[in-house]
Amino acid sequence: MTTILGLNAFHGDAAAALVVDGTLVAAAEEERFNRVKHCAGFPAAAALWCLEDAGLTPADVDHIAIGRDVRANAGAKLRYSLRHPPSPRYVASRLKNAANVRDLKSRVAIELGVPNAALRADVHHVEHHLAHAASAFYVSPFDEAAVLTVDGFGDYASTMLAHGDGRALSILDRVLFPHSLGLLYTAVTQWLGFPHYGDEGKVMGLAPYGDPERFAHKLRQLVALDRPLFRLNLRYFSHHSKGVAMTWEDGSPSIGRVFSVELERLLGPARVPKSEVTSDHHDVAAALQHILEEAYLHVVSTAYESTQSPRLCLAGGVALNAVANGMIRAQTPFDEVYVQPAAGDSGTAVGAAFRVWHETLGRPRSFVMRHACTGPEFSDDTYVEALGAVGLASELYTDAELFAVVAERIAAGDVVGWFQGRMEFGPRALGHRSIVADPRRTDMKDILNARIKHREPFRPFAPSILAERTGDWFEQDYTSPFMVMVYKTRLEKRTTIPAVNHVDDTGRLQTVERDVEPRYYALIEAFEGLTGVPILLNTSFNENEPIVTSPRDAVDCFLKTKMDVLVLGNRVVRRPVPDS
């Protein structure tokens, strides 16, 4: 037996993954254990859980792989630094981070609570974007494909174009610092008054409310589409001249301002966070999304020209832009697309491990990631214990009873916390740690935001649909099991599902297959039997913290929000009626 512990460490969305004999047996983000959103630092709890889940100890690990290699692109880094010396503070921060990566084995021993001598594992440093590429291609169903990774920066690169063939990944092109589509999106996101790590997703939701034409001609000045792939107009950015103030310690990561005063001269003063979002902000968001789509599809088309493959694998934070992903098959020659469910940095833990398995060890491919449910699961006894600790009563149903009972409550307007099986890996709740509701209700978005989610009203909620019914309700029917594609809702269906039909008549859908997600499928099927609609509104099971991991997390979220029903496995809890 060969065991490989993959890590994303000292970077946002720290995570661990365990590959045993070429199969991904466990993977989870650190934030799900310590309850700190996008937690950086070292994923100690996640790594220990992966080993415990597999019945292993740190001494049993043969290889440790991290999706970071401080030596990658070193020549380009040195040449740029000599021409543009960064600030001493920035250099000190980067050197500290690099030291953590470089002395990985000692840090692993400390974090996992064992003597250094007890770790017999070989340590492997995999370039960040190679780890992204490996995370997409090696777990895809494709024997051969174009592979594209696009994000902010990692190991001095922002984009990698590769060709996957069997167990080989051949790098065809890179885009290096200071040019980055991820940073382009971050810069304008910051100008729009959303400064936090991960806020780019909010802007994707805001964009459909605006008119892209008002500001597209201005934002087009920020990026040129040429060879190699694209380049930024650096006058509108500050990261290349001042460095970026980043924190990658154990808490939530932060990124300092990356746009220059020239962007404010171009667009006007930046919005103050939490101030009014005006029509101008709507229009800038729309223009940003439009320009990102132009650049992204240009890069995707270049990937096709370079490989002539009809198949594409995607990873990197920009690959979570579901609106752009939904355009690929319609607007480029690609026929098939696979987006890794943890396409962001957490997924590099998976990619680093598989890179070692296939490239370093030369082992053949045998694993396909059809689902993302690789996290902790819990027994009925733990459900009883969590409920008993707070005095909540539950009713226990058989499978034959459960789905009908819960579907009936959803159809009656109840908001249901749905907690089942193994937790999902990646940013999306996919029917294991989900809040589900009736998509037919025009007021459901407002209900969820007022009672549970407490988030910006412009952000949409997602539809989960029985896979074989996708073409009946949306204009595309290509599979999207990981909620990474946005499709237009069919004209005749839009008024039927207003709670999941966004302002531009689209949905970021999850296609649910019976053989992959049998319990979630059964719930949606039961709802369809009552309503004729094979769709549920699906949002993550949380308020403003990371998605719940344990039954206790679920119970806490249920109690502090105004959810109507909590389902833990086959146990159904109804909100207590207050004493009169």
N, C-alpha and C positions, 0 to 999 in steps of 0.2 A: 504494500500500500504506500502510495506517495501522497503526502499532504503539503499543500501550499497555502500559506496565509497571505492574502493580499491586503494591502493597506492604502488608504488615502489619509495621510497624516500631515500635520503642520500646514494645513490648508483648509479652506471652507468646506463644510459638509464632510467632516472626517468620518471614515467608515472602515469596516473590515469585512472581508469575504474569505470563505474557506472552500478551496477546491480539493477534492479527494479523488484520485485516479481519474481526473479529467471531467468530473461532475461538480457543478456548483451545489454544495450542500447547505450553505448558510451564508447570509449577507445581511448587514444592518448598518444603519447610520448611528453614530455616537449620540446625536441629539435625541434619539428615541429613548435612551437610557438616562441621560443626565438632564433632559427637559430644557436644554438651551438651544434655541433655533440656530440652524446652520453651524453648529459648534465646530470650531477649528481645534487645533492642538492634536493630541494623540488619542486614537479611538480605543482606549483601554477597555472600557466596559463592553464595547461591541466585539472586540477581539476575544475577550474572555468568554463572552456568551457564545460566539461561534465555536470555540473549542469545546466548551461544556456541552453544547447541543450535539456535537459529534462524538462525545465521550472521549475526548482527547485532552492531553495536557500540553503545555508549551514544549516540553521535552520531546513530544511526538511529532513536532512539525519538522518537515524536511527542508522546506524552503520558505523564506519570507520575501515578498516582493512588494515594493512601494512604487506608486506611480509618480515618482520624482527622480530626476537625475541631474544633479547640479553641474555635471560636466557637459551636458547636452548643449549644443550651439555655443560652446565656450568661446570660439574664435570670433563669432559675430558679436557676442556680448562684450568681449574685450575691446574690439575695434570701435564699437559705439561708445563705450565708456571713456575711451581715450579722446574721442572727438567731443563728447558731451559729458563732462565729469558730473556725476550726481552729488547730492548734498551728503555731508558726513553722516547725518542722522539716517538717511535712507540706506547708505552703505552698511551702517552698523546693524540696522534692522534686517537687511537681506543676509548679512554674514551670520547673524544669529540663527535665522531660519535655515540657512544652508548647513550650519553645524549640526543642527538637530537631525537633518536628513542624512548627513554624512555618517554620523555615529549612530546609525539606526539600531544595530544589534544591542548595544548597551542600553539604549532607551527602551527597547522592547522588553528586555529582561527586567528593568526597573518597573515598568508599567504593568507587566504581567506577574510581578512578585516572585521572580525566581532568580537564582544566582546566574551571572553571565555564563558560567561554565555549564549550566544545565541546558542552555540552548545550543543544540547541535546543528541548527538550520543554517544553510547557506543564504546569504542576503543578496538580493538582486535589485538594482535601481533601473527602473524602466522610464524612459523619457515620458513626460506627462501626456503628450499628444499620441505617442505610440500606445500608451495605456488606454487612452480614449478609443483609438482605432481598434485595438485588440478587444476592448469591451463590446464593441459593436459587431465586428466581423466574426470573431471566434464563437460567439454564442448565437449567431444568426442561422437561419435555415439554408443559407447559400454556400455552395462550394466555391463560387467565384463571384466577386463583386467589386465595384468601385467603393472606396471607403473615404469618408470625409469627416473631419472633426473641426469644429469651429467654436471658439469660446473667447474669453477675455485674454488672459495670458497664462501660460504654464511652461516652465523651463525655457523662457524667452521666446516662445512661439505662440501664435494665436490660431493658426490654421494648419492642417496637414491634409494633403491629398495622397492617397495610397491605393494600391491594388491588392486585393486579397485573392489568393489562389491556393486552395487546400489549407495547409498550415503555414503558408508563407505570406507575409505582409511586405510589399515592396513600396518604399516611400518614393513618390513621384515629385512632390513639391511641398514647400512650407512657406508660410508667411511669418516673418519674424517681427519682434519688437522694432519700432513702436506702432505698427499697423495692426488693427484689430477690429473686426465687426462687433465683437462683444463689447469692446471698450467704446465704440461709437454709440451703441445702444445705452450703455451705462452713463455716458456723458450727458446725453439728452434727457435720460431718466432723472439724473441729478438736477438738471436745469428745470425740469418739470416739478421739482420739489419732492421727489421721492428718493431720499438719500441712503436708505438702508440696503444692506446686502440682500439681494434677491428681489428687490422692488421692480425689476424689469418686467416681471410678469404682470404687475399692475398696469403698466403702460400698454401692454398688449391688449388688456381688457378695455382700457380707456380709448384706444385708437378708433374703434368703429363709431364713436360718437362724433368724430370730427370730419372735416373736409380735407383730404390730403393735398389738394391742389393749391391751397392758400400758401403753404410754406414749403412745398416740395422743391421748388426752384432754389430756395435758400439752403435747405438741408442737403440738396444734391452737391453743394459746394464742399461738404465735409468728406466725401469719399469719391475716389475715381476708380472706375472698373477697367483694369488693364492687366498687364503681366508684371510681376507675378500675382495674378488673381485680382488684387485690389490694393489701394494704398489710401491712407488718410491724408487730408489736408491738415497738417500739424499746427497751423496757426490757430485752429479752434480748440486745441487740446493743450494740456499742461504736463501730462505724465512723462513725456519724452525729455522735458527740460528740467523739471523739478523732482522727478520721481513721484511715486504714489504713496501717500501715508496709509499704510496697511497694518492691521493687527491680525496675526494668525496664531494667537495664544489660545488658551483653553476656553475662552468665552465665545460669544458671537463675533464673527469677523466684521471688520469695518474697512471701508475704502474711502479715502479722502477725496476731495474735489478733483476731478480730472478734466474739466473744461476750462478754457481760458476766458479772459475778458472779451476776446474777439467773438465768442459765441453770443455773449450778451449784447454786443454791438450788432450782431446779425439778427438776433431774435427779440431783443429787449431784455429787461431785468429778469433774472431767474425767479421763479415762484418761491415764496417762502413756504417751507413745509407746514402743512395743516391749514393753510389759508385757502380761500375760495379757489376752486378749479373752474376757470372761465372757458368761454368758447375758444379763445386763442389757445389755451392749453390743450383742449380737445383737438384742435387742428394741427398743432405741432406734434402731438402724439400720433395722429393719423399719418402725417407726413413722414415721421420717423419710421413707423411700421412699413410704409410704402417703400421708402428708400432701402430699408433693411431687406425687404422682399426682393427688390431689384438686384441688390448685391448678392444675396444668398442664392438666388436662382442663377445668377451669372456664374457663381462658383460651382454650383451643382452642374450646370451645363458644361463647364470646363472639365469637371470630373468625368462626364460622359465622353467628351471629346478625347480625353487622355486615355481612357480605358476601353471604350466601345462596349462596355458591359451594360446589359439592360437592368442590372440589379445594383442597388445602392444601400450602403450601411452608413448610419449617421450617429455621431455622439458629440459631446461638448455642450456647454450651456446654451449656445445659440440653437442647437438642435432641439431644444425644448420649446422653440417658437412654433407652436402647433399651427398657427395661421399660415406661415410660410411653408411648413411641411405639407399641408393640405393642398398646396399648389403644384407640388413636384410632378406628380404623375400627369396632371393636366397640361403643364407648361414646359416640360422637358421630355427627352426621349426615354426616361427610365420607366420601366414597367412595374418593378417591384421595389419596395422601400422597407427597410428594417431600421427602426429607431430603438436603441437600447433604453429600457424603462428607467434606468438611473443614468440618463444621458449626461447629467451634470458631473461634478467632480467626485461625488461619492462612487460613481461607477468605475473610476480608475482603479479602485481596489479589486474589482472583478477582472478588469483588463490586464492589470499587472500580473495577477496570478495565472491567467490563461496565456499570457505572453511567455511566461516561464515554462508552462506545461508544453506548449506547442513548439516554440522556437528554441529555447535552451535545452529542453529535454527531448525534443524531437518526437513527441507523441502525436498520434493521429487524432482527428476530431471525432467526437461522438455525442456532444451535448448541444441541445438547442434550448434557449431560454424562452419558453412559451408563456411563462407566467413570472410574476415578480414576487411571489409569496415565499420568501426565503428567511423571514424573521421569526421571532418567538411565537409559540402557540401555548395554550394553557388548557388545563383539564377542567372538568365540571366542578371538581372540588375547589379549585381556586376561584371559580365564579361564586360558589356558595360562600366561601370565606370573605371575598370582597364585599358581597352584598350584606352579609351578616354583620360585618364591622360597622356598617352605618344604618343597620336596622331596616333594610329594604327587603320586602318579600317578593318572590318570583313564582311564576307558574312554569312547570316543566312540560314540554310537549314532545311528541315524537316528530320525526321528519315529516311524516304524512300530514300531521296537523299544523306544524310550525309555519310553513310557507303560506298556507291559506290564511291563518290567523293574522300574520304580520301584513300580508298584502291587503287584507280587509281594513286594517288600521290605517295603512298608507292611503288607500282609496277614500277613507273617511276624513282625510286631512291631517292625520297625525304626522309629526316629525319623529323619525326613528333612528336611534343609534344602533348600528348593525356591526357587531363584533364577532368575527368568525375566524377560526383556524390561524394560520401563520400570517404574521404581519407582512405588508408589502415593503419592498426595497425600492427607494426612489421617492420622488416628490409627490406622487399621485396615490390617492386612496382608490383602490380598484375592487371594492366589494368585500374586503376583509376588515378594514378599519374605516368604515364609511358612515356618513349620515345620509339617509335616503328619504325621499319625499315624493309627493305626487307632482309630476311635471305639467299636469293639466291646469293647475290653479294659477290664475293671473297674479294672485297676491303672495305666492310662495316665496319669491325672492325677498320681498319685504319682510315676511315672517321670519325667514332664516337670518337675515341681517339684524333684525330687531331683537330676536330672542336668543340667538346662538352665536353667529359668526362675528357680528359687530365690525364689519369691514366696509370698505368703500362701496357705495351703491352701484357704481358702474362696472363692477366685476361680475362676470357671468358665472352661472352654475352649469355643471356638465351633465349630459345625458348618457346613461348606460343603456345599451340596446341589445336585444337578442341578435347575434351576429347575422343570422340568415335573413333578418328583416331590415337590415341597414338600407338597402336600396329602395325599400318602400317609403322610407322617411327622409332620406338624404340624397343629394344629387350624386354622391359617389358612394360606392359600396365596398371599397377596399378595406381590408381588415385594419383595425386600430385598437388592439387589445390594451395598450398602455396609455391611452388618452393623450396621444401626441399628434393628432391630426384634427384640423378644423374643416368641416364640410358645410356647404349650404343646405339648409333645411328645404325640403320640397315645398313648393308654393302652397299646395293644398293641405299641408300638414302644419303650417306655422301657427295657426290659431289654436290648434289642438294641444300644443305643448309649449305654451308661452313661458313657463318657468325656466326652460332650458334653451329657448330660442333667443339668441342674443339680439341686440338692437340692429345688427346688420344681417339678421336672418341666418345665423350660423350656429353650429354647436361643436364644442370640443368633445367629441364622442369617444366612448369606450365600447368596443364591440365585445360581447360576452359569449363565449363558446361553451356549449354544454359539457364537452369532455375535458375542458381546461378548468372551468369555474362552475362545477355542478350545483353548488348550493346557491350562489348568487343568481345563476341562470334560473334555478327553480323558483326563486323569489320573484324575479321579473316575469317569468312565465305565469305564475299565479296572479300577479297584478294584471297581466294582459287578459287572463281569463275573466277577471271582474270588470275590466274597463275597455278592452279592445285595444289598449295602448301597450306595446312591448318595450316600454322605456320607463326607467326611474331616474329622477333627479339624484345625482350622486355628488356629494362634497365630502371633504376630509373630516374625519372624526376628531375635531379639536375646536378650540375657540381661537385664542391667539398664541397658543403654544404649539410645540411639535405634535404631530399626529400621535394619538394615544398608542401605547405599547401594551400595557398590562390591563387586566380587569379592574384593578384599582384606579388606573388612569381613566378608564372609561366611566367608572362610577363617579369619580370626582367631576368629570366633565358633564355628566348627566345631571348631577346635583347643582352645579353652579350655573347651568344654562336652563332654558325652558323647553328642553326636549320633552316630548310626550311619552315615548316608549324607549326602553333600552332592551336590546336583545344580546345576550351573552351566550353564544352557542345555541342551545335549545331552550334557554331560560328567557322568559319574557317578563319584564318589569314595567309596570305602569306607574306614572308619576303619582305620588300620594296626593289624595284630595286634602287640602288644608282644612283644619278644624274651623267650623263656623263660629 
